[in-house]
Amino acid sequence: MQTIPSRQNNPDLMASVSATGPIPGVPIAVSYVAQLPMDGTPLMHPGRMPPELPWPDIGYMAKWSVSSFKFGFGPECLRDDDPDTFWHSDGPQPHFITVEFPRKVAIQKLCIYLNFGADDSYTPATIAVRAGTGANDLQDVRIITLDKPDGWITFDVSAEPAEDGEGFKPVRAYILQVIILANHMNGKDTHVRGLRVHGPLEDESSMEDPFPFVTVQYKMHESIR
């Protein structure tokens, strides 16, 4: 196992995802939130480079490790922003990526880069996400099924609806684990070309406006285009 030093009821949702991008004239945070499927279906971003997302990337705070790897294709390839590099597992299934934070954090979304055209049977088809306070109490919080993905795929870590009905609750955990349960065409080893861990949106509007808009529908129209 190689590591990179630092710097919970689960639905099975088919990822029939569509391409997306920022809405012209709409702040990026509102733009992407407005396009997210309310049923939790993952969202596909075309292109090879990581998409610009409003949710903060918190992965830099964590220690990353993988279940196995081939020399030169370790966990560092998950965060190097190079679409031509990838983590290449080298062991029995299931393969997994473990992200360990030094303190309990709120985790909202994952963004993973997969390329079926380049990786064929090495491409993940079923992914499970587990979270917990330690290695012995990890619980399944999400399972997604993918069909020949090509691009960056963003999805909520949890499928539990938020209390206000807008989106889904974040998961609060010390450890997050991404598990490759199956590959396309029953492939043995796996390739993952990029992975980002995102925290919840930081709501600064309430500091500037004593009566801020709350719902996505209203937020889309609070700026001048």
C-alpha positions as a Python dict, from the first residue, in 0.01 Angstrom:
ca = {
    (1, 'M'): (0, 0, 0),
    (2, 'Q'): (129, 348, -84),
    (3, 'T'): (16, 665, 86),
    (4, 'I'): (31, 1036, 6),
    (5, 'P'): (116, 1253, 307),
    (6, 'S'): (-119, 1530, 414),
    (7, 'R'): (-40, 1910, 274),
    (8, 'Q'): (-2385, 595, 596),
    (9, 'N'): (-2894, 301, 368),
    (10, 'N'): (-2757, 341, 20),
    (11, 'P'): (-2954, 354, -311),
    (12, 'D'): (-2815, 212, -632),
    (13, 'L'): (-2858, 490, -889),
    (14, 'M'): (-2791, 438, -1259),
    (15, 'A'): (-2573, 714, -1396),
    (16, 'S'): (-2756, 810, -1713),
    (17, 'V'): (-2571, 1139, -1703),
    (18, 'S'): (-2575, 1431, -1942),
    (19, 'A'): (-2308, 1686, -2020),
    (20, 'T'): (-2326, 2015, -1836),
    (21, 'G'): (-2147, 2345, -1790),
    (22, 'P'): (-2191, 2687, -1634),
    (23, 'I'): (-2504, 2882, -1731),
    (24, 'P'): (-2400, 3214, -1893),
    (25, 'G'): (-2470, 3512, -1671),
    (26, 'V'): (-2537, 3303, -1361),
    (27, 'P'): (-2285, 3274, -1075),
    (28, 'I'): (-2101, 2943, -1105),
    (29, 'A'): (-2218, 2813, -767),
    (30, 'V'): (-2583, 2872, -853),
    (31, 'S'): (-2532, 2753, -1212),
    (32, 'Y'): (-2407, 2405, -1120),
    (33, 'V'): (-2646, 2361, -827),
    (34, 'A'): (-2938, 2448, -1056),
    (35, 'Q'): (-2838, 2173, -1300),
    (36, 'L'): (-2790, 1892, -1048),
    (37, 'P'): (-3061, 1624, -1077),
    (38, 'M'): (-3272, 1633, -764),
    (39, 'D'): (-3285, 1251, -753),
    (40, 'G'): (-2911, 1231, -692),
    (41, 'T'): (-2819, 1099, -1036),
    (42, 'P'): (-2449, 1167, -1107),
    (43, 'L'): (-2364, 1452, -1343),
    (44, 'M'): (-2113, 1418, -1628),
    (45, 'H'): (-1875, 1698, -1720),
    (46, 'P'): (-1718, 1658, -2066),
    (47, 'G'): (-1349, 1723, -2110),
    (48, 'R'): (-1025, 1590, -1969),
    (49, 'M'): (-939, 1857, -1714),
    (50, 'P'): (-1112, 1888, -1373),
    (51, 'P'): (-1428, 2100, -1399),
    (52, 'E'): (-1454, 2429, -1214),
    (53, 'L'): (-1697, 2352, -933),
    (54, 'P'): (-1834, 2573, -654),
    (55, 'W'): (-1785, 2313, -381),
    (56, 'P'): (-1445, 2349, -209),
    (57, 'D'): (-1185, 2080, -271),
    (58, 'I'): (-1092, 1943, 72),
    (59, 'G'): (-885, 1648, -45),
    (60, 'Y'): (-557, 1833, 7),
    (61, 'M'): (-608, 1804, 385),
    (62, 'A'): (-611, 1426, 381),
    (63, 'K'): (-373, 1133, 358),
    (64, 'W'): (-447, 919, 51),
    (65, 'S'): (-379, 547, 15),
    (66, 'V'): (-484, 267, -220),
    (67, 'S'): (-535, -107, -183),
    (68, 'S'): (-266, -189, -440),
    (69, 'F'): (-84, -27, -733),
    (70, 'K'): (162, -90, -1009),
    (71, 'F'): (494, 94, -988),
    (72, 'G'): (457, 446, -1123),
    (73, 'F'): (76, 433, -1107),
    (74, 'G'): (11, 501, -739),
    (75, 'P'): (-232, 728, -553),
    (76, 'E'): (-39, 1040, -649),
    (77, 'C'): (-187, 1001, -998),
    (78, 'L'): (-534, 1065, -857),
    (79, 'R'): (-455, 1428, -773),
    (80, 'D'): (-187, 1537, -1020),
    (81, 'D'): (-431, 1711, -1262),
    (82, 'D'): (-282, 1511, -1550),
    (83, 'P'): (-554, 1329, -1751),
    (84, 'D'): (-293, 1099, -1903),
    (85, 'T'): (-189, 946, -1571),
    (86, 'F'): (-398, 708, -1362),
    (87, 'W'): (-401, 488, -1056),
    (88, 'H'): (-354, 128, -1175),
    (89, 'S'): (-452, -136, -920),
    (90, 'D'): (-251, -455, -895),
    (91, 'G'): (-433, -706, -678),
    (92, 'P'): (-758, -891, -611),
    (93, 'Q'): (-1095, -716, -614),
    (94, 'P'): (-1241, -512, -462),
    (95, 'H'): (-998, -226, -518),
    (96, 'F'): (-1028, 82, -301),
    (97, 'I'): (-903, 433, -234),
    (98, 'T'): (-889, 551, 128),
    (99, 'V'): (-893, 921, 220),
    (100, 'E'): (-810, 992, 586),
    (101, 'F'): (-867, 1337, 734),
    (102, 'P'): (-694, 1462, 1052),
    (103, 'R'): (-1031, 1570, 1193),
    (104, 'K'): (-1399, 1509, 1124),
    (105, 'V'): (-1503, 1698, 811),
    (106, 'A'): (-1824, 1749, 616),
    (107, 'I'): (-1803, 1576, 277),
    (108, 'Q'): (-2060, 1674, 15),
    (109, 'K'): (-1952, 1540, -325),
    (110, 'L'): (-1702, 1332, -514),
    (111, 'C'): (-1578, 1412, -861),
    (112, 'I'): (-1408, 1122, -1041),
    (113, 'Y'): (-1247, 1109, -1385),
    (114, 'L'): (-1299, 790, -1587),
    (115, 'N'): (-1231, 725, -1953),
    (116, 'F'): (-1388, 413, -2102),
    (117, 'G'): (-1252, 489, -2449),
    (118, 'A'): (-894, 469, -2322),
    (119, 'D'): (-928, 216, -2041),
    (120, 'D'): (-1185, -32, -2173),
    (121, 'S'): (-1226, -320, -1924),
    (122, 'Y'): (-1019, -135, -1663),
    (123, 'T'): (-1300, 122, -1630),
    (124, 'P'): (-1506, 102, -1306),
    (125, 'A'): (-1871, 2, -1354),
    (126, 'T'): (-1992, -11, -992),
    (127, 'I'): (-1856, 215, -720),
    (128, 'A'): (-1941, 213, -351),
    (129, 'V'): (-1863, 491, -105),
    (130, 'R'): (-1808, 422, 264),
    (131, 'A'): (-1749, 665, 549),
    (132, 'G'): (-1685, 652, 921),
    (133, 'T'): (-1471, 760, 1212),
    (134, 'G'): (-1225, 472, 1179),
    (135, 'A'): (-1133, 172, 968),
    (136, 'N'): (-1355, -58, 1176),
    (137, 'D'): (-1682, 134, 1154),
    (138, 'L'): (-1706, 230, 787),
    (139, 'Q'): (-2065, 228, 657),
    (140, 'D'): (-2192, 225, 299),
    (141, 'V'): (-2335, 567, 217),
    (142, 'R'): (-2369, 549, -162),
    (143, 'I'): (-2347, 306, -455),
    (144, 'I'): (-2348, 417, -818),
    (145, 'T'): (-2353, 219, -1142),
    (146, 'L'): (-2187, 363, -1452),
    (147, 'D'): (-2225, 279, -1821),
    (148, 'K'): (-1910, 348, -2026),
    (149, 'P'): (-1827, 679, -1855),
    (150, 'D'): (-1606, 933, -2031),
    (151, 'G'): (-1535, 1250, -1835),
    (152, 'W'): (-1551, 1388, -1484),
    (153, 'I'): (-1852, 1257, -1289),
    (154, 'T'): (-1983, 1453, -990),
    (155, 'F'): (-2222, 1298, -738),
    (156, 'D'): (-2334, 1346, -379),
    (157, 'V'): (-2166, 1123, -123),
    (158, 'S'): (-2496, 1081, 59),
    (159, 'A'): (-2841, 1003, -81),
    (160, 'E'): (-3017, 1135, 231),
    (161, 'P'): (-3223, 1445, 140),
    (162, 'A'): (-3136, 1771, 313),
    (163, 'E'): (-3381, 1903, 569),
    (164, 'D'): (-3479, 2198, 348),
    (165, 'G'): (-3547, 1966, 54),
    (166, 'E'): (-3270, 2122, -155),
    (167, 'G'): (-3012, 1859, -245),
    (168, 'F'): (-2860, 1609, -4),
    (169, 'K'): (-2700, 1613, 338),
    (170, 'P'): (-2320, 1601, 364),
    (171, 'V'): (-2152, 1309, 536),
    (172, 'R'): (-1939, 1392, 840),
    (173, 'A'): (-1647, 1155, 877),
    (174, 'Y'): (-1278, 1109, 943),
    (175, 'I'): (-1235, 845, 673),
    (176, 'L'): (-1384, 816, 326),
    (177, 'Q'): (-1335, 506, 114),
    (178, 'V'): (-1412, 470, -256),
    (179, 'I'): (-1447, 104, -352),
    (180, 'I'): (-1441, -34, -706),
    (181, 'L'): (-1682, -327, -682),
    (182, 'A'): (-1682, -417, -1053),
    (183, 'N'): (-1529, -310, -1383),
    (184, 'H'): (-1675, -306, -1730),
    (185, 'M'): (-1662, -642, -1909),
    (186, 'N'): (-1562, -810, -1580),
    (187, 'G'): (-1216, -658, -1590),
    (188, 'K'): (-980, -752, -1307),
    (189, 'D'): (-771, -444, -1232),
    (190, 'T'): (-892, -86, -1252),
    (191, 'H'): (-790, 260, -1374),
    (192, 'V'): (-900, 584, -1208),
    (193, 'R'): (-759, 898, -1369),
    (194, 'G'): (-861, 1156, -1113),
    (195, 'L'): (-1055, 1202, -790),
    (196, 'R'): (-1166, 1512, -601),
    (197, 'V'): (-1334, 1528, -258),
    (198, 'H'): (-1556, 1833, -207),
    (199, 'G'): (-1705, 1989, 104),
    (200, 'P'): (-2041, 2169, 128),
    (201, 'L'): (-2098, 2511, -28),
    (202, 'E'): (-1988, 2795, 193),
    (203, 'D'): (-2292, 3018, 224),
    (204, 'E'): (-2163, 3375, 242),
    (205, 'S'): (-2485, 3538, 124),
    (206, 'S'): (-2633, 3558, 472),
    (207, 'M'): (-2336, 3773, 580),
    (208, 'E'): (-2407, 4028, 305),
    (209, 'D'): (-2785, 4018, 284),
    (210, 'P'): (-3010, 4003, 591),
    (211, 'F'): (-3288, 3853, 375),
    (212, 'P'): (-3108, 3627, 124),
    (213, 'F'): (-3279, 3408, -133),
    (214, 'V'): (-3275, 3044, -23),
    (215, 'T'): (-3407, 2825, -305),
    (216, 'V'): (-3215, 2756, -626),
    (217, 'Q'): (-3505, 2891, -835),
    (218, 'Y'): (-3475, 3234, -674),
    (219, 'K'): (-3094, 3236, -654),
    (220, 'M'): (-3075, 3201, -1034),
    (221, 'H'): (-3230, 3547, -1070),
    (222, 'E'): (-3057, 3744, -794),
    (223, 'S'): (-2772, 3865, -1021),
    (224, 'I'): (-2782, 4098, -1320),
    (225, 'R'): (-2697, 3914, -1641),
}
